[in-house]
């Protein structure tokens, strides 16, 4: 299969590229390198340094004629989306729309959209949260990701595009930039490497569902190879972990570490946990890497990079 991965030089995207190459597929990458890094692109993949908002994307599709697209390129910072909602919408909505149109013109039949779980569902009254729960985003980022989901559904109906949405839990693992759209694991890992104190927002009892990046890449490959599967699918572990417990696990992995509590972050979700039973049923997918093992691998990779 000829697969085009947008954002394939980034954290999650580069792992998806690696898994698709490993499975024997022909992979091309679109990334403007604003957040991704050229060195993270698998040498077997062809890199096109292109912004998904521009007409140059059409040239890539004409050159590559992909059978399938995995769309990860995004403005992925909640804080940046609040500060500049116009830019957020321009990238996440208009960029995604441009990609859908390029796919239509090129005859691409399979479209895998990498969306968000927590930011899309918002604060929910059902834990763990299933795919049919109402979407209640409370940030421009969550809103733009949900809008792109709706556009994909429209293109499925209008143009017979086979689409699937992966709503991800909190992803972590090697290559995650602690200074970009990083989650707490990348931030804490970076601070512990520098022997700096980690700051826990509020009481630290807020919970998240942490899923290892290699498991996410495996889920992306499985939906690519199952074109009959459509609609939204949650990708998570189904296990809640508090920030306090997470820090203790990281401290054990490092063998040292100090923390202090700071003020709570305004608008932060209290609990986020995804019901991933649909992924298990339709894809035969379950996470293989537990949190302790995933943290051990993440810490080892971070030490090696330094």
Backbone as CSV, one residue per row, in Angstrom:
resi,resn,N_x,N_y,N_z,CA_x,CA_y,CA_z,C_x,C_y,C_z
1,UNK,0.840,-1.191,0.000,0.000,0.000,0.000,0.884,1.253,0.000
2,UNK,0.461,2.270,-0.732,1.167,3.552,-0.740,0.488,4.475,0.265
3,UNK,1.230,4.832,1.309,0.670,5.578,2.434,1.364,6.921,2.539
4,UNK,0.579,7.989,2.662,1.120,9.324,2.911,0.790,9.716,4.346
5,UNK,1.812,10.096,5.100,1.637,10.466,6.502,1.943,11.949,6.660
6,UNK,0.952,12.741,7.062,1.228,14.144,7.360,1.723,14.249,8.806
7,UNK,2.649,15.167,9.038,3.256,15.256,10.368,4.170,14.089,10.663
8,UNK,4.686,13.444,9.605,5.481,12.229,9.779,6.884,12.445,10.297
9,UNK,7.290,13.717,10.482,8.583,13.996,11.106,8.426,14.333,12.584
10,UNK,7.190,14.290,13.072,6.916,14.641,14.463,6.949,13.442,15.391
11,UNK,6.527,13.673,16.608,6.584,12.650,17.660,5.773,11.402,17.283
12,UNK,4.470,11.523,17.226,3.634,10.357,16.923,3.804,9.946,15.465
13,UNK,3.837,10.938,14.565,3.906,10.636,13.146,5.115,9.814,12.759
14,UNK,6.272,10.105,13.341,7.480,9.351,12.979,7.375,7.895,13.422
15,UNK,6.696,7.648,14.527,6.488,6.264,14.967,5.503,5.540,14.043
16,UNK,4.482,6.256,13.575,3.547,5.661,12.614,4.274,5.309,11.325
17,UNK,5.131,6.205,10.842,5.922,5.938,9.635,6.784,4.693,9.838
18,UNK,7.474,4.626,10.969,8.332,3.468,11.243,7.542,2.163,11.191
19,UNK,6.342,2.174,11.787,5.547,0.931,11.842,5.047,0.541,10.453
20,UNK,4.656,1.524,9.640,4.179,1.229,8.291,5.314,0.709,7.409
21,UNK,6.504,1.302,7.537,7.668,0.820,6.793,8.000,-0.604,7.215
22,UNK,7.981,-0.851,8.517,8.275,-2.197,9.042,7.310,-3.225,8.474
23,UNK,6.042,-2.815,8.249,5.032,-3.732,7.731,5.122,-3.920,6.217
24,UNK,6.077,-3.228,5.568,6.302,-3.432,4.157,5.592,-2.477,3.222
25,UNK,5.016,-1.408,3.762,4.306,-0.450,2.923,5.255,0.617,2.380
26,UNK,4.847,1.246,1.278,5.594,2.357,0.692,5.085,3.650,1.314
27,UNK,5.971,4.395,1.972,5.538,5.533,2.784,6.179,6.829,2.301
28,UNK,5.343,7.863,2.200,5.833,9.219,1.975,5.363,10.096,3.125
29,UNK,6.098,11.173,3.376,5.845,12.037,4.532,5.665,13.475,4.058
30,UNK,4.656,14.144,4.601,4.486,15.585,4.429,4.656,16.232,5.794
31,UNK,5.602,17.153,5.908,5.850,17.839,7.170,6.540,19.161,6.859
32,UNK,6.075,20.258,7.456,6.735,21.548,7.208,7.916,21.784,8.149
33,UNK,8.188,20.805,9.029,9.317,20.840,9.964,9.241,22.005,10.946
34,UNK,8.047,22.548,11.152,7.890,23.589,12.168,7.977,22.996,13.572
35,UNK,7.581,21.737,13.713,7.708,21.041,14.992,8.472,19.727,14.825
36,UNK,8.312,19.075,13.684,9.006,17.819,13.432,10.476,18.032,13.110
37,UNK,11.202,16.927,13.056,12.639,16.973,12.769,12.977,16.006,11.645
38,UNK,13.776,16.495,10.711,14.158,15.679,9.568,14.807,14.365,10.006
39,UNK,15.605,14.409,11.065,16.336,13.216,11.503,15.403,12.122,12.017
40,UNK,14.155,12.468,12.330,13.215,11.472,12.837,12.477,10.729,11.722
41,UNK,12.646,11.150,10.481,11.962,10.500,9.366,12.717,9.236,8.970
42,UNK,12.011,8.136,8.925,12.604,6.863,8.537,13.287,6.995,7.172
43,UNK,14.517,6.521,7.021,15.241,6.675,5.755,14.564,5.984,4.576
44,UNK,13.677,5.042,4.849,12.959,4.364,3.767,11.772,5.175,3.259
45,UNK,11.419,6.258,3.951,10.290,7.098,3.550,10.794,8.325,2.807
46,UNK,9.966,8.844,1.898,10.320,10.042,1.141,9.669,11.256,1.805
47,UNK,10.477,12.266,2.147,10.000,13.449,2.855,9.726,14.591,1.881
48,UNK,8.535,15.206,2.009,8.172,16.418,1.288,7.991,17.522,2.327
49,UNK,8.825,18.542,2.286,8.725,19.648,3.238,7.697,20.633,2.696
50,UNK,6.449,20.433,3.134,5.307,21.172,2.597,4.336,21.478,3.728
51,UNK,3.780,22.674,3.719,2.730,23.076,4.654,1.386,22.571,4.117
52,UNK,0.607,21.895,4.957,-0.649,21.302,4.487,-1.679,22.339,4.061
53,UNK,-1.450,23.614,4.369,-2.402,24.662,3.986,-2.180,25.172,2.577
54,UNK,-1.094,24.795,1.938,-0.691,25.432,0.698,-1.078,24.613,-0.535
55,UNK,-1.152,25.279,-1.723,-1.431,24.553,-2.970,-0.361,23.535,-3.321
56,UNK,0.844,23.685,-2.776,1.920,22.736,-3.069,1.567,21.314,-2.636
57,UNK,0.587,21.170,-1.750,0.175,19.831,-1.318,-0.365,19.025,-2.491
58,UNK,-1.030,19.676,-3.421,-1.539,18.985,-4.610,-0.411,18.343,-5.408
59,UNK,0.716,19.036,-5.499,1.857,18.493,-6.234,2.359,17.202,-5.591
60,UNK,2.340,17.159,-4.265,2.766,15.950,-3.559,1.841,14.786,-3.896
61,UNK,0.548,15.043,-3.893,-0.410,13.972,-4.192,-0.264,13.477,-5.629
62,UNK,-0.011,14.392,-6.546,0.182,13.961,-7.939,1.450,13.112,-8.073
63,UNK,2.474,13.445,-7.306,3.728,12.692,-7.376,3.622,11.327,-6.693
64,UNK,2.902,11.276,-5.557,2.883,10.059,-4.738,1.682,9.149,-5.006
65,UNK,0.573,9.706,-5.485,-0.688,8.959,-5.708,-0.968,7.962,-4.576
66,UNK,-1.116,8.459,-3.347,-1.265,7.533,-2.217,-2.607,6.796,-2.229
67,UNK,-2.556,5.546,-1.786,-3.792,4.787,-1.575,-4.478,5.222,-0.289
68,UNK,-3.684,5.664,0.674,-4.212,6.006,1.991,-3.433,7.173,2.576
69,UNK,-4.118,7.911,3.443,-3.523,9.038,4.154,-3.688,8.819,5.650
70,UNK,-2.646,9.095,6.409,-2.751,9.195,7.870,-2.444,10.649,8.213
71,UNK,-3.433,11.340,8.756,-3.319,12.787,8.973,-3.035,13.090,10.437
72,UNK,-1.766,13.462,10.702,-1.355,13.846,12.052,-0.930,15.306,12.155
73,UNK,-0.591,15.951,11.035,-0.116,17.337,11.084,-1.171,18.219,11.740
74,UNK,-0.761,19.006,12.730,-1.741,19.797,13.476,-1.050,20.863,14.312
75,UNK,-1.817,21.860,14.678,-1.466,22.758,15.771,-1.985,22.037,17.008
76,UNK,-1.105,21.586,17.869,-1.505,20.647,18.916,-1.394,21.192,20.333
77,UNK,-1.217,22.491,20.479,-1.093,23.077,21.810,-2.406,23.750,22.214
78,UNK,-2.968,23.303,23.331,-4.194,23.925,23.837,-3.937,25.389,24.178
79,UNK,-2.825,25.668,24.856,-2.512,27.043,25.238,-2.345,27.955,24.041
80,UNK,-1.663,27.459,23.007,-1.467,28.268,21.801,-2.797,28.501,21.093
81,UNK,-3.694,27.524,21.158,-4.995,27.696,20.511,-5.826,28.776,21.193
82,UNK,-5.669,28.907,22.506,-6.385,29.955,23.242,-5.790,31.322,22.897
83,UNK,-4.461,31.383,22.795,-3.800,32.655,22.491,-4.013,33.083,21.043
84,UNK,-4.106,32.121,20.122,-4.243,32.442,18.700,-5.219,31.470,18.040
85,UNK,-6.517,31.615,18.311,-7.492,30.671,17.756,-7.581,30.708,16.236
86,UNK,-7.253,31.855,15.624,-7.298,31.936,14.167,-6.252,31.018,13.536
87,UNK,-5.025,31.033,14.081,-3.990,30.151,13.568,-4.363,28.695,13.785
88,UNK,-4.908,28.391,14.946,-5.329,27.031,15.260,-6.333,26.526,14.222
89,UNK,-7.341,27.340,13.923,-8.357,26.941,12.953,-7.784,26.862,11.543
90,UNK,-6.866,27.755,11.232,-6.272,27.761,9.900,-5.543,26.446,9.622
91,UNK,-4.804,25.961,10.617,-4.049,24.725,10.441,-4.956,23.505,10.576
92,UNK,-5.709,23.437,11.668,-6.447,22.218,11.983,-7.728,22.040,11.183
93,UNK,-8.353,23.152,10.775,-9.582,23.048,9.987,-9.276,23.239,8.501
94,UNK,-8.723,24.390,8.129,-8.478,24.649,6.710,-7.385,23.739,6.149
95,UNK,-6.370,23.458,6.959,-5.340,22.523,6.498,-5.912,21.138,6.261
96,UNK,-6.778,20.687,7.163,-7.403,19.373,7.002,-8.332,19.357,5.791
97,UNK,-9.043,20.458,5.574,-9.926,20.549,4.415,-9.118,20.495,3.110
98,UNK,-7.991,21.185,3.081,-7.122,21.125,1.904,-6.650,19.696,1.652
99,UNK,-6.321,18.993,2.722,-5.872,17.609,2.598,-6.988,16.702,2.075
100,UNK,-8.190,16.913,2.557,-9.330,16.126,2.076,-9.573,16.366,0.590
101,UNK,-9.470,17.607,0.170,-9.673,17.926,-1.239,-8.568,17.332,-2.111
102,UNK,-7.325,17.392,-1.637,-6.231,16.761,-2.377,-6.457,15.257,-2.488
103,UNK,-6.933,14.649,-1.421,-7.225,13.211,-1.424,-8.312,12.892,-2.438
104,UNK,-9.339,13.718,-2.467,-10.436,13.496,-3.423,-9.929,13.579,-4.859
105,UNK,-9.163,14.607,-5.160,-8.681,14.790,-6.535,-7.719,13.683,-6.950
106,UNK,-6.965,13.151,-5.979,-5.977,12.114,-6.297,-6.575,10.713,-6.324
107,UNK,-7.827,10.585,-5.905,-8.454,9.267,-5.871,-8.050,8.417,-4.682
108,UNK,-7.522,9.055,-3.645,-7.173,8.336,-2.406,-8.449,7.790,-1.775
109,UNK,-8.436,6.526,-1.377,-9.670,5.898,-0.896,-9.740,5.747,0.625
110,UNK,-8.618,5.793,1.330,-8.628,5.556,2.776,-8.027,6.764,3.478
111,UNK,-8.710,7.265,4.510,-8.267,8.455,5.219,-8.365,8.197,6.718
112,UNK,-7.216,8.189,7.382,-7.168,7.969,8.838,-6.847,9.305,9.487
113,UNK,-7.800,9.800,10.272,-7.614,11.095,10.932,-7.263,10.872,12.398
114,UNK,-6.127,11.413,12.813,-5.698,11.291,14.202,-6.252,12.474,14.979
115,UNK,-7.215,12.188,15.851,-7.907,13.231,16.599,-7.543,13.131,18.085
116,UNK,-8.319,13.807,18.894,-8.042,13.880,20.329,-9.187,13.291,21.134
117,UNK,-8.841,12.595,22.206,-9.864,12.083,23.101,-10.270,13.122,24.122
118,UNK,-9.368,13.428,25.053,-9.701,14.320,26.164,-10.181,15.685,25.733
119,UNK,-9.458,16.338,24.816,-9.828,17.695,24.403,-11.100,17.716,23.585
120,UNK,-11.436,16.600,22.941,-12.663,16.532,22.161,-13.887,16.272,23.015
121,UNK,-13.767,15.324,23.937,-14.898,15.006,24.811,-15.114,16.079,25.877
122,UNK,-14.036,16.733,26.309,-14.142,17.686,27.404,-14.452,16.964,28.709
123,UNK,-14.971,17.704,29.675,-15.366,17.076,30.941,-16.626,16.255,30.707
124,UNK,-16.532,14.969,30.974,-17.632,14.063,30.657,-18.305,13.559,31.927
125,UNK,-19.529,13.081,31.747,-20.247,12.487,32.870,-20.238,10.968,32.799
126,UNK,-19.447,10.409,31.876,-19.305,8.955,31.757,-17.809,8.634,31.717
127,UNK,-17.354,7.868,32.697,-15.958,7.444,32.782,-15.918,5.928,32.935
128,UNK,-15.204,5.185,32.073,-14.473,5.647,30.897,-15.429,6.103,29.797
129,UNK,-14.938,6.995,28.944,-15.781,7.661,27.961,-15.812,6.887,26.647
130,UNK,-17.014,6.503,26.167,-17.116,5.790,24.892,-17.220,6.759,23.719
131,UNK,-17.133,6.220,22.514,-17.138,7.049,21.304,-18.461,7.768,21.069
132,UNK,-19.575,7.222,21.573,-20.867,7.861,21.311,-21.221,8.937,22.340
133,UNK,-20.288,9.239,23.239,-20.529,10.325,24.193,-20.511,11.660,23.456
134,UNK,-21.371,12.604,23.830,-21.352,13.923,23.173,-19.981,14.576,23.265
135,UNK,-19.597,15.255,22.186,-18.326,15.974,22.150,-18.540,17.375,22.693
136,UNK,-17.790,17.728,23.740,-17.958,19.014,24.419,-16.606,19.701,24.607
137,UNK,-15.930,20.031,23.516,-14.612,20.668,23.660,-14.719,22.026,24.335
138,UNK,-13.734,22.350,25.174,-13.751,23.628,25.891,-12.557,24.491,25.513
139,UNK,-11.834,24.102,24.462,-10.699,24.896,23.975,-10.831,25.026,22.468
140,UNK,-10.232,26.078,21.884,-10.205,26.167,20.419,-9.553,24.945,19.781
141,UNK,-8.510,24.401,20.412,-7.859,23.209,19.869,-8.840,22.048,19.765
142,UNK,-9.529,21.743,20.862,-10.508,20.656,20.842,-11.608,20.909,19.821
143,UNK,-12.033,22.158,19.708,-13.094,22.516,18.764,-12.637,22.323,17.324
144,UNK,-11.409,22.723,17.014,-10.917,22.580,15.643,-10.721,21.111,15.269
145,UNK,-10.296,20.289,16.219,-10.130,18.863,15.936,-11.484,18.200,15.686
146,UNK,-12.487,18.587,16.463,-13.833,18.048,16.251,-14.390,18.521,14.910
147,UNK,-14.140,19.779,14.550,-14.612,20.296,13.266,-14.036,19.484,12.106
148,UNK,-12.746,19.131,12.193,-12.130,18.330,11.130,-12.745,16.936,11.071
149,UNK,-13.120,16.385,12.225,-13.830,15.102,12.229,-15.124,15.210,11.422
150,UNK,-15.858,16.308,11.617,-17.125,16.502,10.912,-16.904,16.664,9.411
151,UNK,-15.846,17.370,9.029,-15.530,17.500,7.609,-15.233,16.134,6.992
152,UNK,-14.492,15.294,7.717,-14.205,13.963,7.208,-15.499,13.189,6.995
153,UNK,-16.430,13.262,7.940,-17.711,12.590,7.785,-18.474,13.081,6.566
154,UNK,-18.400,14.378,6.314,-19.039,14.960,5.137,-18.411,14.426,3.852
155,UNK,-17.082,14.360,3.808,-16.396,13.860,2.613,-16.657,12.372,2.397
156,UNK,-16.851,11.625,3.478,-17.238,10.223,3.337,-18.565,10.109,2.603
157,UNK,-19.528,10.942,3.006,-20.858,10.881,2.405,-20.859,11.408,0.971
158,UNK,-20.148,12.508,0.720,-20.175,13.146,-0.593,-19.322,12.426,-1.633
159,UNK,-18.172,11.904,-1.189,-17.180,11.426,-2.147,-16.777,9.968,-1.921
160,UNK,-17.526,9.261,-1.078,-17.286,7.837,-0.842,-15.865,7.558,-0.352
161,UNK,-15.352,8.468,0.425,-14.047,8.274,1.053,-14.221,7.362,2.258
162,UNK,-13.352,6.380,2.398,-13.396,5.492,3.563,-12.593,6.139,4.690
163,UNK,-13.290,6.638,5.697,-12.624,7.383,6.754,-12.748,6.729,8.111
164,UNK,-11.728,6.919,8.914,-11.757,6.450,10.298,-11.052,7.486,11.162
165,UNK,-11.532,7.651,12.380,-11.001,8.642,13.319,-10.431,7.910,14.525
166,UNK,-9.178,8.158,14.829,-8.586,7.626,16.054,-8.529,8.747,17.081
167,UNK,-9.300,8.609,18.148,-9.293,9.588,19.240,-8.332,9.082,20.310
168,UNK,-7.218,9.780,20.430,-6.132,9.303,21.267,-6.241,9.802,22.700
169,UNK,-5.813,8.950,23.613,-5.622,9.356,25.003,-4.314,10.146,25.095
170,UNK,-3.726,10.252,26.258,-2.489,11.016,26.447,-1.295,10.169,26.026
171,UNK,-0.680,10.541,24.902,0.406,9.753,24.333,1.739,10.177,24.939
172,UNK,2.620,9.215,25.120,3.966,9.518,25.620,4.941,8.534,25.005
173,UNK,6.228,8.841,25.119,7.252,7.927,24.646,8.427,8.674,24.055
174,UNK,9.400,7.940,23.495,10.581,8.559,22.890,10.213,9.533,21.779
175,UNK,11.020,10.597,21.647,10.917,11.636,20.619,9.912,12.742,20.959
176,UNK,9.225,12.640,22.083,8.285,13.705,22.429,9.057,14.922,22.929
177,UNK,8.801,16.059,22.313,9.519,17.294,22.630,8.976,17.898,23.928
178,UNK,9.787,18.036,24.951,9.279,18.612,26.209,8.969,20.094,26.103
179,UNK,9.387,20.725,25.027,9.182,22.166,24.879,8.112,22.493,23.837
180,UNK,7.532,21.475,23.194,6.496,21.711,22.204,5.124,21.514,22.813
181,UNK,4.326,20.632,22.161,2.986,20.363,22.690,3.040,19.247,23.712
182,UNK,4.128,19.209,24.474,4.445,18.059,25.305,3.408,17.819,26.393
183,UNK,3.261,16.531,26.715,2.497,16.152,27.872,3.382,16.150,29.109
184,UNK,2.755,15.835,30.229,3.445,15.946,31.504,4.624,14.980,31.609
185,UNK,4.544,13.818,30.952,5.634,12.851,31.056,6.909,13.405,30.424
186,UNK,6.785,14.003,29.240,7.965,14.591,28.588,8.528,15.742,29.406
187,UNK,7.651,16.553,29.974,8.095,17.698,30.777,8.816,17.224,32.039
188,UNK,8.196,16.272,32.758,8.827,15.755,33.974,10.147,15.054,33.648
189,UNK,10.184,14.280,32.571,11.411,13.575,32.196,12.541,14.562,31.938
190,UNK,12.235,15.624,31.223,13.243,16.634,30.924,13.765,17.287,32.203
191,UNK,12.866,17.602,33.123,13.287,18.256,34.361,14.110,17.301,35.236
192,UNK,13.728,16.051,35.286,14.480,15.091,36.093,15.871,14.840,35.499
193,UNK,15.983,14.857,34.184,17.293,14.737,33.553,18.210,15.892,33.942
194,UNK,17.611,17.060,34.172,18.376,18.247,34.544,18.504,18.405,36.066
195,UNK,18.005,17.406,36.799,17.998,17.454,38.263,17.237,18.678,38.780
196,UNK,16.153,19.007,38.092,15.293,20.119,38.495,14.024,19.596,39.148
197,UNK,13.397,20.433,39.949,12.173,20.051,40.640,10.987,20.055,39.679
198,UNK,10.168,19.025,39.753,8.961,18.943,38.928,7.816,19.658,39.626
199,UNK,7.037,20.412,38.853,5.912,21.167,39.396,4.618,20.431,39.063
200,UNK,3.892,20.044,40.101,2.602,19.376,39.948,1.509,20.424,40.098
201,UNK,0.675,20.580,39.083,-0.388,21.583,39.138,-1.488,21.159,40.113
202,UNK,-1.821,22.044,41.030,-2.890,21.756,41.979,-2.533,20.622,42.915
203,UNK,-3.555,19.822,43.257,-3.311,18.729,44.205,-2.698,17.500,43.538
204,UNK,-2.652,17.477,42.197,-2.045,16.354,41.492,-2.927,15.121,41.415
205,UNK,-4.178,15.241,41.817,-5.085,14.092,41.782,-5.913,14.037,40.503
206,UNK,-5.675,14.991,39.592,-6.310,14.894,38.287,-5.766,13.658,37.561
207,UNK,-6.597,13.005,36.784,-6.212,11.731,36.179,-6.188,11.823,34.658
208,UNK,-5.332,10.969,34.082,-5.238,10.836,32.638,-5.031,9.361,32.279
209,UNK,-5.269,9.073,31.014,-5.087,7.735,30.449,-3.840,7.811,29.568
210,UNK,-2.720,7.247,30.034,-1.441,7.378,29.342,-1.194,6.149,28.460
211,UNK,-1.042,6.374,27.151,-0.846,5.272,26.205,0.486,5.465,25.490
212,UNK,1.246,4.389,25.381,2.592,4.435,24.808,2.529,4.598,23.291
213,UNK,3.456,5.377,22.749,3.385,5.788,21.350,3.473,4.604,20.385
214,UNK,4.224,3.575,20.706,4.309,2.422,19.810,2.971,1.710,19.704
215,UNK,2.184,1.703,20.766,0.847,1.123,20.716,-0.074,1.950,19.823
216,UNK,0.083,3.267,19.839,-0.695,4.133,18.958,-0.339,3.852,17.499
217,UNK,0.952,3.701,17.201,1.386,3.403,15.833,0.811,2.085,15.348
218,UNK,0.749,1.110,16.227,0.164,-0.184,15.870,-1.317,-0.033,15.540
219,UNK,-2.037,0.783,16.306,-3.455,1.012,16.029,-3.641,1.666,14.661
220,UNK,-2.784,2.622,14.321,-2.874,3.292,13.020,-2.661,2.294,11.885
221,UNK,-1.686,1.418,12.034,-1.440,0.411,10.998,-2.645,-0.511,10.838
222,UNK,-3.245,-0.907,11.943,-4.373,-1.840,11.861,-5.576,-1.223,11.157
223,UNK,-5.860,0.056,11.376,-7.005,0.647,10.681,-6.683,0.864,9.203
224,UNK,-5.411,1.098,8.868,-5.030,1.197,7.463,-5.284,-0.114,6.731
225,UNK,-5.041,-1.211,7.387,-5.164,-2.519,6.760,-6.556,-3.125,6.898
226,UNK,-7.492,-2.375,7.486,-8.878,-2.825,7.619,-9.816,-1.744,7.079
227,UNK,-9.936,-1.605,5.758,-10.730,-0.523,5.170,-12.210,-0.607,5.485
228,UNK,-12.671,-1.755,5.947,-14.086,-1.888,6.299,-14.422,-1.191,7.618
229,UNK,-13.410,-0.864,8.419,-13.627,-0.212,9.714,-13.722,1.294,9.497
230,UNK,-14.803,1.898,9.956,-15.003,3.342,9.811,-15.483,3.933,11.138
231,UNK,-15.587,5.270,11.166,-16.102,5.952,12.352,-15.035,6.199,13.393
232,UNK,-15.434,6.738,14.545,-14.467,7.049,15.602,-14.086,5.831,16.429
233,UNK,-12.821,5.765,16.808,-12.314,4.681,17.654,-11.389,5.289,18.702
234,UNK,-11.685,5.035,19.959,-10.813,5.483,21.049,-9.572,4.600,21.131
235,UNK,-8.427,5.235,21.367,-7.173,4.512,21.570,-6.607,4.929,22.929
236,UNK,-6.740,4.057,23.902,-6.260,4.322,25.251,-6.113,3.026,26.011
237,UNK,-5.679,3.135,27.249,-5.434,1.932,28.052,-6.617,1.550,28.923
238,UNK,-7.510,2.514,29.190,-8.602,2.260,30.119,-8.159,2.288,31.571
239,UNK,-6.962,2.831,31.828,-6.437,2.895,33.195,-6.212,4.354,33.567
240,UNK,-6.795,4.789,34.682,-6.599,6.148,35.187,-5.346,6.222,36.046
241,UNK,-4.566,7.263,35.842,-3.374,7.486,36.657,-3.343,8.942,37.090
242,UNK,-3.175,9.189,38.371,-3.068,10.567,38.840,-1.683,11.115,38.518
243,UNK,-1.561,12.424,38.504,-0.262,13.052,38.257,0.710,12.728,39.392
244,UNK,0.205,12.664,40.616,1.063,12.306,41.755,1.633,10.903,41.569
245,UNK,0.761,9.952,41.201,1.231,8.578,40.995,2.191,8.497,39.817
246,UNK,1.924,9.270,38.782,2.812,9.302,37.629,4.212,9.781,38.026
247,UNK,4.261,10.862,38.808,5.564,11.363,39.235,6.316,10.309,40.047
248,UNK,5.622,9.604,40.927,6.285,8.576,41.731,6.853,7.470,40.841
249,UNK,6.115,7.093,39.777,6.610,6.073,38.855,7.860,6.562,38.129
250,UNK,7.855,7.832,37.720,9.025,8.395,37.052,10.213,8.499,38.004
251,UNK,9.931,8.852,39.244,11.020,8.949,40.221,11.670,7.581,40.427
252,UNK,10.865,6.543,40.432,11.430,5.192,40.555,12.279,4.855,39.326
253,UNK,11.811,5.236,38.134,12.554,4.941,36.906,13.894,5.659,36.896
254,UNK,13.933,6.881,37.439,15.176,7.651,37.479,16.048,7.291,38.672
255,UNK,15.415,6.867,39.757,16.155,6.625,40.985,16.337,7.874,41.820
256,UNK,15.723,8.978,41.409,15.798,10.228,42.164,14.706,11.160,41.657
257,UNK,14.519,12.292,42.338,13.581,13.304,41.857,12.841,13.993,42.977
258,UNK,12.601,15.282,42.799,11.847,16.070,43.762,10.678,16.746,43.045
259,UNK,9.616,16.983,43.790,8.456,17.669,43.222,7.930,18.699,44.218
260,UNK,7.186,19.655,43.690,6.443,20.594,44.521,5.120,20.887,43.832
261,UNK,4.170,21.361,44.610,2.852,21.662,44.052,2.756,23.142,43.715
262,UNK,2.229,23.429,42.530,1.971,24.794,42.099,0.475,25.039,42.026
263,UNK,0.062,26.208,41.576,-1.370,26.506,41.477,-2.032,25.634,40.422
264,UNK,-3.308,25.327,40.581,-4.011,24.548,39.556,-4.084,25.305,38.244
265,UNK,-4.124,24.579,37.149,-4.208,25.199,35.831,-5.673,25.488,35.518
266,UNK,-6.021,26.735,35.197,-7.430,27.075,34.923,-7.992,26.240,33.776
267,UNK,-9.194,25.694,34.004,-9.887,24.959,32.956,-9.400,23.546,32.721
268,UNK,-8.474,23.072,33.533,-7.934,21.724,33.321,-8.974,20.671,33.675
269,UNK,-9.078,19.630,32.824,-9.993,18.531,33.107,-9.572,17.808,34.385
270,UNK,-10.573,17.390,35.158,-10.272,16.662,36.383,-9.977,15.188,36.094
271,UNK,-10.781,14.593,35.222,-10.597,13.186,34.894,-10.699,13.002,33.381
272,UNK,-9.853,12.150,32.843,-9.926,11.789,31.423,-9.534,10.325,31.293
273,UNK,-10.468,9.540,30.800,-10.243,8.104,30.652,-11.112,7.609,29.498
274,UNK,-10.498,6.930,28.529,-11.214,6.492,27.339,-11.607,5.021,27.425
275,UNK,-12.783,4.718,26.904,-13.238,3.347,26.736,-12.740,2.860,25.375
276,UNK,-11.785,1.949,25.374,-11.173,1.483,24.128,-11.692,0.107,23.713
277,UNK,-12.879,-0.257,24.163,-13.404,-1.586,23.839,-13.726,-1.729,22.349
278,UNK,-14.070,-0.624,21.674,-14.343,-0.699,20.234,-13.068,-1.045,19.463
279,UNK,-11.937,-0.496,19.865,-10.664,-0.835,19.229,-10.346,-2.316,19.402
280,UNK,-10.638,-2.831,20.572,-10.397,-4.257,20.822,-11.311,-5.121,19.952
281,UNK,-12.551,-4.714,19.827,-13.526,-5.509,19.081,-13.289,-5.447,17.568
282,UNK,-13.033,-4.268,17.022,-12.933,-4.103,15.579,-11.525,-4.322,15.030
283,UNK,-10.516,-4.018,15.846,-9.131,-4.088,15.371,-8.320,-5.200,16.020
284,UNK,-8.874,-5.805,17.057,-8.072,-6.754,17.831,-6.924,-6.071,18.535
285,UNK,-7.104,-4.768,18.810,-6.028,-3.962,19.396,-6.179,-3.827,20.898
286,UNK,-5.125,-4.086,21.618,-5.029,-3.750,23.034,-3.625,-3.219,23.274
287,UNK,-3.454,-2.292,24.215,-2.106,-1.778,24.481,-1.209,-2.878,25.031
288,UNK,0.007,-2.941,24.503,0.950,-3.979,24.914,1.942,-3.486,25.960
289,UNK,2.169,-2.176,26.007,3.203,-1.625,26.877,2.550,-0.949,28.078
290,UNK,2.761,-1.512,29.250,2.244,-0.913,30.470,2.987,0.352,30.837
291,UNK,2.438,1.107,31.778,3.008,2.411,32.111,4.428,2.298,32.651
292,UNK,4.685,1.388,33.559,6.037,1.282,34.120,7.066,0.951,33.042
293,UNK,6.726,0.001,32.158,7.642,-0.361,31.088,7.795,0.787,30.091
294,UNK,6.689,1.462,29.779,6.758,2.597,28.863,7.603,3.731,29.406
295,UNK,7.484,3.985,30.712,8.312,5.025,31.326,9.785,4.627,31.319
296,UNK,10.052,3.357,31.541,11.445,2.891,31.518,12.057,3.122,30.130
297,UNK,11.297,2.783,29.077,11.787,2.986,27.711,11.959,4.475,27.404
298,UNK,11.019,5.279,27.869,11.079,6.718,27.614,12.286,7.348,28.284
299,UNK,12.528,6.973,29.529,13.674,7.502,30.264,14.978,7.057,29.608
300,UNK,15.053,5.786,29.190,16.266,5.283,28.555,16.554,6.045,27.264
301,UNK,15.510,6.305,26.468,15.686,7.031,25.203,16.112,8.476,25.472
302,UNK,15.516,9.095,26.478,15.871,10.484,26.805,17.323,10.583,27.272
303,UNK,17.764,9.621,28.064,19.161,9.610,28.509,20.111,9.420,27.339
304,UNK,19.726,8.537,26.407,20.572,8.286,25.247,20.667,9.531,24.364
305,UNK,19.567,10.256,24.225,19.577,11.480,23.411,20.492,12.541,24.001
306,UNK,20.554,12.588,25.322,21.380,13.598,25.975,22.854,13.216,25.938
